[in-house]
């Protein structure tokens, strides 16, 4: 046999792209949530540094 077993079949490429998009959107949601939760706390830390 002369085919690469790691190659993605054409019918699977669409599904793989959707999976990567879902993972990317999940990561973006987690980052956005962390920024929303911690944003004001971090701003308070930087504004309370003496001398600036």
Protein Blocks (a to p, Z undefined) as FASTA:
>chain_A
ZZdfkbccfklmmmmmmmmmmmmmmmmmmmmmmmmmmmmmmmmmmmmpghZZ
